[in-house]
Amino acid sequence: MRGFEAEPALDELLSDPMTQALMDSDGVEPRRIKELLLEARGRYDAAPSGTVRRRR
């Protein structure tokens, strides 16, 4: 049986050299990724309970 393996934290992912190289090539800023995720979390948390949350 395998032990529990936690997913890396967002800061760890964004500081990874390969991730940074990909973001640089696409012109994506780590700051913007964090902003988008915080916005999405806020929208998710603000959704009325019991509603169906679906992906767009």
C-alpha positions as a LaTeX table, in Angstrom:
\begin{tabular}{lrrr}
\hline
Residue & $x$ (\AA) & $y$ (\AA) & $z$ (\AA) \\
\hline
Met1 & 0.00 & 0.00 & 0.00 \\
Arg2 & 1.31 & 3.42 & $-0.90$ \\
Gly3 & 1.49 & 6.20 & 1.64 \\
Phe4 & $-0.36$ & 9.47 & 1.35 \\
Glu5 & 1.15 & 11.83 & $-1.19$ \\
Ala6 & 0.06 & 15.45 & $-0.89$ \\
Glu7 & $-0.12$ & 17.65 & $-3.94$ \\
Pro8 & 2.42 & 20.46 & $-4.02$ \\
Ala9 & 1.35 & 23.89 & $-2.83$ \\
Leu10 & 0.67 & 26.56 & $-5.43$ \\
Asp11 & 3.82 & 28.47 & $-4.48$ \\
Glu12 & 5.86 & 25.31 & $-5.03$ \\
Leu13 & 4.33 & 24.81 & $-8.47$ \\
Leu14 & 4.86 & 28.41 & $-9.47$ \\
Ser15 & 8.49 & 28.37 & $-8.32$ \\
Asp16 & 9.32 & 25.23 & $-10.30$ \\
Pro17 & 11.87 & 26.06 & $-13.05$ \\
Met18 & 9.91 & 24.19 & $-15.74$ \\
Thr19 & 6.68 & 25.95 & $-14.78$ \\
Gln20 & 8.47 & 29.29 & $-14.80$ \\
Ala21 & 9.94 & 28.61 & $-18.23$ \\
Leu22 & 6.52 & 27.72 & $-19.63$ \\
Met23 & 4.89 & 30.78 & $-18.07$ \\
Asp24 & 7.68 & 33.01 & $-19.39$ \\
Ser25 & 7.23 & 31.64 & $-22.90$ \\
Asp26 & 3.48 & 32.30 & $-22.69$ \\
Gly27 & 3.83 & 35.70 & $-21.05$ \\
Val28 & 2.01 & 34.60 & $-17.89$ \\
Glu29 & 2.85 & 36.18 & $-14.55$ \\
Pro30 & 2.66 & 34.09 & $-11.35$ \\
Arg31 & 0.93 & 37.01 & $-9.65$ \\
Arg32 & $-1.91$ & 36.83 & $-12.18$ \\
Ile33 & $-2.35$ & 33.08 & $-11.65$ \\
Lys34 & $-2.78$ & 33.68 & $-7.92$ \\
Glu35 & $-5.28$ & 36.49 & $-8.57$ \\
Leu36 & $-7.36$ & 34.30 & $-10.87$ \\
Leu37 & $-7.43$ & 31.44 & $-8.39$ \\
Leu38 & $-8.46$ & 33.73 & $-5.54$ \\
Glu39 & $-11.23$ & 35.16 & $-7.71$ \\
Ala40 & $-12.44$ & 31.68 & $-8.64$ \\
Arg41 & $-12.43$ & 30.59 & $-5.00$ \\
Gly42 & $-14.44$ & 33.66 & $-4.06$ \\
Arg43 & $-17.03$ & 32.90 & $-6.71$ \\
Tyr44 & $-17.22$ & 29.27 & $-5.63$ \\
Asp45 & $-17.61$ & 30.21 & $-1.98$ \\
Ala46 & $-20.27$ & 32.81 & $-2.83$ \\
Ala47 & $-22.44$ & 30.35 & $-4.76$ \\
Pro48 & $-25.62$ & 29.47 & $-2.88$ \\
Ser49 & $-25.44$ & 26.12 & $-1.13$ \\
Gly50 & $-27.28$ & 23.36 & $-2.90$ \\
Thr51 & $-26.71$ & 24.82 & $-6.35$ \\
Val52 & $-25.14$ & 22.75 & $-9.03$ \\
Arg53 & $-21.66$ & 24.02 & $-9.68$ \\
Arg54 & $-20.55$ & 23.20 & $-13.15$ \\
Arg55 & $-17.54$ & 23.99 & $-15.26$ \\
Arg56 & $-17.73$ & 26.41 & $-18.13$ \\
\hline
\end{tabular}
